Amino acid sequence: MDSKPEIIIELKNLTKKFKFVTAVNDLNLEIYKGEILGFLGPNGAGKTTSMKLMASLLKPTEGEIFIRENGKLQKLTSHNKDYLLDNIGFLIENPEFYKDNTPRQLLTLFAKLKGYPRDKINDRVAEIIHMVDLSQWIDQKLGTFSKGMRQKIGILSALVHDPVILVLDEPQTGLDPKARREIRDLLLQLKNQGKTIFLSSHLLYEIAEIADRVAIISHGILVACDTLENLEAQSKSSHIQVELLNMNDINETGMQIDKLIQSFLTEPIRYNKDSRVFELPFDGDPEKQYKILQVLIQNGMKIIDFTVSKADLLESLYLQHISQSDKTYKEFQKKAIKVENII
């Protein structure tokens, strides 16, 4: 029997209001030790505000934040915030640094501010710079760095004091594919070292590759939080991508596949001309996925790829939850307007 994961940060009924706008609305969220939790949502959904509340850059209107320290969850207050936040590294919004500073100067400063042992700072800075393959740039001015290089330095500034938790706001946005891949590899490397990573992003395919769980927020409300597999099972919506070795006629092959597995499908099959694969919509049941493959092979289909794409699955689940949230929010606004007119 699996033991319950250890909660390392807990948000309870967290709410933040700015005059007439509720940016975060009764947010309840648990972050587990050693996981990567992807935090997803549209612009203005409340992701950055939630992270600023965790960093004590904003004060909650209501609710509480608990952080594990010395074996127990402790409530974050103005009196103990420095102590409780010592083991967390934050990168919130786009990092901006003085262009004349070098990585060595900047990271040394951050390490000192975070109380890292002074006699170990030089070695620590050299170690983490090596992790992102920027050792040869350690004494170059940051003004000469590309956006991807500055983003890496931003992550290192959150990491330099060796925290157990990293809270990262959009660390891969705006980067080229090579830089995104390098940062993705870095995050996985940090997880393998035992770090806990709370990561917001608009890049669903990146989150699908690395996250243990995903949390989706919309209009300040948490609308979903679970593993991709569990969210898929709850939504009863998924699709298999099938690529065949050769086809004489796409339409004829499509009709043949549809006839063979029609009883397993939730919608008619589709053919994606760009990826050259058939997409088979089904309810996400692993048993049905196995039976679909079995039937196709038994009937002579020469399958060279048969997958449920994590990126496509997450995109579908994300759009489904956001669409429902938008609908609910609009209905709430209409009711609020009616009440206001009556008053």
C-alpha positions as CSV (number, residue, x, y, z in Angstrom):
1,M,0.0,0.0,0.0
2,D,1.4,3.4,-1.1
3,S,2.1,5.8,1.8
4,K,0.6,9.3,1.5
5,P,3.1,11.8,0.0
6,E,4.6,14.3,2.4
7,I,3.1,17.8,2.0
8,I,5.8,20.4,1.9
9,I,3.7,23.5,1.1
10,E,-0.1,23.8,1.7
11,L,-2.3,26.7,0.6
12,K,-5.6,26.8,2.6
13,N,-8.5,29.0,1.4
14,L,-6.0,31.4,-0.1
15,T,-7.7,34.6,-1.4
16,K,-6.3,37.8,-2.8
17,K,-8.6,40.8,-3.7
18,F,-7.5,44.0,-5.4
19,K,-10.4,46.5,-4.9
20,F,-13.1,44.9,-7.1
21,V,-11.0,42.1,-8.6
22,T,-10.5,38.8,-6.9
23,A,-7.2,37.6,-8.4
24,V,-7.1,34.4,-6.3
25,N,-10.3,32.9,-4.9
26,D,-10.3,30.3,-2.1
27,L,-7.3,28.4,-3.4
28,N,-6.6,25.0,-1.7
29,L,-3.5,23.3,-2.9
30,E,-1.0,20.8,-1.6
31,I,2.6,20.5,-3.0
32,Y,4.3,17.2,-2.3
33,K,7.9,16.7,-1.4
34,G,10.1,15.7,-4.4
35,E,7.5,16.4,-7.1
36,I,7.3,18.8,-10.1
37,L,3.8,20.4,-9.9
38,G,2.9,22.2,-13.1
39,F,0.7,25.3,-12.4
40,L,-1.4,26.2,-15.5
41,G,-3.8,28.8,-16.5
42,P,-4.6,31.7,-19.0
43,N,-3.1,35.1,-18.6
44,G,-4.7,36.8,-15.5
45,A,-5.8,33.5,-14.0
46,G,-4.0,34.1,-10.8
47,K,-0.7,32.1,-11.2
48,T,1.7,34.9,-10.5
49,T,-0.4,36.3,-7.7
50,S,-0.5,32.9,-6.0
51,M,3.3,32.7,-6.2
52,K,3.8,36.2,-4.9
53,L,1.6,35.3,-1.9
54,M,3.8,32.3,-1.3
55,A,6.8,34.5,-1.4
56,S,5.2,37.1,1.0
57,L,5.5,39.7,-1.7
58,L,1.7,40.1,-1.3
59,K,-0.4,39.7,1.8
60,P,-3.5,37.4,1.5
61,T,-6.9,38.9,1.9
62,E,-8.0,35.6,3.4
63,G,-6.5,32.2,3.9
64,E,-3.2,30.7,5.1
65,I,0.0,29.3,3.8
66,F,1.9,26.5,5.6
67,I,5.5,25.5,4.9
68,R,7.2,22.4,6.3
69,E,10.2,23.1,8.5
70,N,11.8,20.9,11.1
71,G,9.4,18.1,10.3
72,K,6.1,20.0,10.7
73,L,3.9,22.4,8.7
74,Q,4.2,25.9,10.1
75,K,1.9,28.8,9.2
76,L,3.7,31.6,7.2
77,T,3.4,34.9,9.1
78,S,5.1,38.3,8.9
79,H,7.1,37.3,12.0
80,N,8.6,34.0,10.7
81,K,8.6,34.6,6.9
82,D,12.4,35.0,6.7
83,Y,13.0,31.8,8.6
84,L,10.3,29.7,6.7
85,L,11.3,31.1,3.2
86,D,15.0,30.3,3.6
87,N,14.6,26.9,2.1
88,I,12.6,28.2,-0.9
89,G,14.1,29.7,-4.1
90,F,11.8,32.0,-6.0
91,L,11.9,33.2,-9.6
92,I,8.8,35.3,-10.1
93,E,8.1,37.0,-13.5
94,N,11.0,37.8,-15.9
95,P,14.4,38.3,-14.2
96,E,16.0,41.7,-14.7
97,F,19.7,42.2,-13.7
98,Y,22.2,45.1,-13.9
99,K,23.8,44.7,-17.3
100,D,27.3,45.5,-16.0
101,N,27.2,42.7,-13.4
102,T,28.7,39.3,-14.0
103,P,27.1,35.9,-13.0
104,R,29.8,35.5,-10.4
105,Q,29.0,38.9,-8.8
106,L,25.2,38.4,-9.0
107,L,25.1,34.8,-7.7
108,T,27.6,35.7,-4.9
109,L,25.3,38.5,-3.8
110,F,22.2,36.3,-3.8
111,A,24.1,33.6,-1.8
112,K,25.2,36.1,0.8
113,L,21.6,37.6,1.1
114,K,20.3,34.1,1.7
115,G,22.8,33.3,4.4
116,Y,24.8,30.6,2.5
117,P,28.1,29.8,4.3
118,R,30.6,32.5,3.1
119,D,33.5,30.1,2.9
120,K,31.6,27.9,0.5
121,I,30.0,30.5,-1.8
122,N,32.8,30.5,-4.4
123,D,32.6,26.7,-4.9
124,R,28.8,26.8,-4.9
125,V,28.7,29.5,-7.6
126,A,31.1,27.6,-9.8
127,E,29.2,24.4,-9.3
128,I,25.8,25.7,-10.4
129,I,27.3,27.7,-13.3
130,H,28.7,24.4,-14.5
131,M,25.3,22.8,-14.3
132,V,24.0,25.1,-17.0
133,D,27.2,25.0,-19.1
134,L,28.0,28.6,-18.6
135,S,31.4,28.3,-16.8
136,Q,33.1,30.2,-19.6
137,W,30.7,33.1,-19.1
138,I,31.0,33.4,-15.3
139,D,32.9,36.7,-15.5
140,Q,31.2,38.2,-18.6
141,K,28.8,41.1,-18.2
142,L,25.1,40.0,-18.2
143,G,24.4,42.7,-20.8
144,T,26.1,40.5,-23.4
145,F,23.9,37.5,-22.6
146,S,21.0,36.1,-24.7
147,K,17.6,35.8,-23.2
148,G,18.0,32.1,-22.7
149,M,21.3,32.6,-20.9
150,R,19.8,35.3,-18.7
151,Q,16.9,33.0,-17.9
152,K,19.3,30.3,-16.8
153,I,21.0,32.8,-14.5
154,G,17.6,33.7,-13.1
155,I,17.0,30.1,-12.2
156,L,20.5,29.9,-10.7
157,S,19.7,33.0,-8.6
158,A,16.8,31.0,-7.0
159,L,19.0,28.0,-6.6
160,V,22.3,29.3,-5.4
161,H,21.5,28.9,-1.6
162,D,20.6,25.2,-2.3
163,P,16.9,25.4,-1.3
164,V,14.8,22.3,-1.0
165,I,11.9,24.0,-2.9
166,L,11.9,26.0,-6.1
167,V,9.0,28.2,-7.1
168,L,9.5,29.2,-10.8
169,D,7.2,31.5,-12.8
170,E,7.3,30.9,-16.5
171,P,11.0,30.0,-16.7
172,Q,10.8,28.8,-20.3
173,T,8.6,31.4,-22.0
174,G,10.1,33.2,-25.0
175,L,13.1,30.9,-25.3
176,D,14.3,29.1,-28.4
177,P,13.8,25.3,-28.6
178,K,17.5,24.6,-27.6
179,A,17.3,26.8,-24.5
180,R,13.9,25.3,-23.5
181,R,15.4,21.8,-23.8
182,E,18.3,22.8,-21.6
183,I,16.1,24.3,-18.9
184,R,13.8,21.3,-19.0
185,D,16.8,19.0,-18.5
186,L,18.0,21.2,-15.7
187,L,14.6,21.0,-13.9
188,L,14.6,17.2,-14.2
189,Q,18.2,17.1,-12.9
190,L,17.1,19.2,-9.9
191,K,14.2,16.9,-9.2
192,N,16.5,13.9,-9.3
193,Q,18.5,15.7,-6.6
194,G,15.4,15.7,-4.4
195,K,14.2,19.2,-5.1
196,T,10.5,20.1,-5.1
197,I,9.5,22.3,-8.0
198,F,6.4,24.4,-8.3
199,L,6.4,25.6,-11.9
200,S,3.9,27.9,-13.8
201,S,3.9,27.8,-17.6
202,H,1.9,28.4,-20.7
203,L,3.9,25.7,-22.5
204,L,1.7,22.7,-22.1
205,Y,3.9,20.3,-24.0
206,E,6.9,21.2,-21.7
207,I,4.8,20.6,-18.6
208,A,3.4,17.3,-20.0
209,E,7.0,16.1,-20.3
210,I,8.2,16.8,-16.8
211,A,5.3,17.3,-14.3
212,D,4.2,14.6,-11.9
213,R,0.9,16.5,-11.4
214,V,-0.8,19.5,-12.9
215,A,-2.9,22.2,-11.3
216,I,-5.2,24.3,-13.5
217,I,-6.4,27.7,-12.3
218,S,-8.9,29.9,-14.1
219,H,-10.5,33.2,-12.9
220,G,-8.6,32.7,-9.6
221,I,-10.2,29.3,-8.9
222,L,-8.5,26.0,-8.9
223,V,-10.5,23.9,-11.4
224,A,-8.3,20.7,-11.5
225,C,-5.3,19.2,-9.7
226,D,-4.1,15.6,-10.3
227,T,-1.9,13.4,-12.4
228,L,-2.5,13.5,-16.2
229,E,-3.6,9.8,-16.0
230,N,-6.2,10.6,-13.3
231,L,-7.5,13.7,-15.1
232,E,-7.8,11.7,-18.2
233,A,-9.8,9.1,-16.4
234,Q,-12.1,11.7,-14.8
235,S,-12.7,13.5,-18.1
236,K,-13.3,10.2,-20.0
237,S,-11.7,11.8,-23.0
238,S,-8.5,10.9,-24.8
239,H,-7.2,9.9,-28.2
240,I,-4.7,7.5,-29.6
241,Q,-2.3,8.4,-32.4
242,V,-1.7,5.6,-34.9
243,E,0.9,5.7,-37.7
244,L,0.9,3.0,-40.3
245,L,3.7,1.6,-42.4
246,N,2.0,2.3,-45.7
247,M,-1.4,3.1,-47.1
248,N,-2.8,3.0,-50.6
249,D,-5.8,5.2,-49.8
250,I,-6.3,7.3,-46.7
251,N,-10.1,7.4,-46.8
252,E,-10.4,3.6,-47.4
253,T,-7.9,2.9,-44.6
254,G,-9.8,5.2,-42.3
255,M,-13.1,3.5,-43.0
256,Q,-11.5,0.1,-42.4
257,I,-10.1,1.2,-39.0
258,D,-13.4,2.8,-38.0
259,K,-15.3,-0.4,-38.8
260,L,-12.9,-2.5,-36.8
261,I,-12.9,-0.5,-33.6
262,Q,-16.1,1.6,-33.8
263,S,-17.5,0.1,-30.5
264,F,-14.4,1.5,-28.6
265,L,-14.6,5.0,-30.0
266,T,-16.4,8.1,-28.6
267,E,-16.2,10.0,-31.9
268,P,-15.3,9.3,-35.5
269,I,-11.6,8.9,-36.3
270,R,-9.6,11.7,-37.7
271,Y,-6.6,11.9,-40.0
272,N,-4.0,14.5,-39.2
273,K,-2.3,15.5,-42.5
274,D,0.5,17.4,-40.8
275,S,1.7,14.5,-38.6
276,R,0.3,11.8,-41.0
277,V,-1.3,9.9,-38.2
278,F,-4.9,8.7,-37.5
279,E,-6.4,10.0,-34.2
280,L,-8.7,7.6,-32.5
281,P,-10.9,9.3,-29.8
282,F,-11.8,7.1,-26.9
283,D,-12.6,7.4,-23.2
284,G,-9.0,6.9,-21.9
285,D,-9.6,3.5,-20.4
286,P,-6.2,1.6,-20.6
287,E,-8.0,-1.7,-21.1
288,K,-9.7,-0.3,-24.2
289,Q,-6.4,1.1,-25.4
290,Y,-4.9,-2.4,-25.3
291,K,-7.9,-3.9,-27.1
292,I,-7.8,-1.3,-29.9
293,L,-4.2,-2.2,-30.5
294,Q,-4.9,-5.9,-30.4
295,V,-7.8,-5.7,-32.9
296,L,-5.9,-3.6,-35.4
297,I,-2.9,-5.9,-35.3
298,Q,-5.0,-9.0,-35.6
299,N,-6.6,-7.5,-38.7
300,G,-3.4,-6.9,-40.5
301,M,-2.7,-3.2,-39.8
302,K,1.0,-2.6,-40.0
303,I,1.4,-0.2,-37.1
304,I,4.7,1.6,-36.6
305,D,3.6,4.0,-33.9
306,F,0.7,3.7,-31.4
307,T,0.7,6.4,-28.6
308,V,-1.4,8.6,-26.4
309,S,0.5,11.9,-26.7
310,K,1.0,13.5,-23.2
311,A,1.2,17.0,-24.8
312,D,-2.0,16.5,-26.8
313,L,-3.8,15.0,-23.8
314,L,-2.8,17.8,-21.5
315,E,-3.9,20.4,-24.1
316,S,-7.3,18.7,-24.5
317,L,-7.8,18.5,-20.7
318,Y,-6.6,22.1,-20.2
319,L,-9.0,23.5,-22.9
320,Q,-11.9,21.4,-21.5
321,H,-11.4,22.7,-17.9
322,I,-10.8,26.3,-19.0
323,S,-13.9,26.3,-21.3
324,Q,-16.1,25.0,-18.5
325,S,-14.6,27.6,-16.1
326,D,-15.2,30.4,-18.6
327,K,-18.9,29.3,-18.9
328,T,-19.4,29.1,-15.2
329,Y,-17.8,32.6,-14.7
330,K,-20.0,34.2,-17.3
331,E,-23.1,32.7,-15.7
332,F,-22.0,34.0,-12.3
333,Q,-21.5,37.5,-13.8
334,K,-24.9,37.5,-15.4
335,K,-26.5,36.6,-12.0
336,A,-24.5,39.2,-10.2
337,I,-25.7,41.9,-12.7
338,K,-29.3,40.8,-12.2
339,V,-29.0,41.1,-8.5
340,E,-27.3,44.5,-8.8
341,N,-30.1,45.8,-11.0
342,I,-32.8,44.5,-8.6
343,I,-31.1,46.3,-5.7
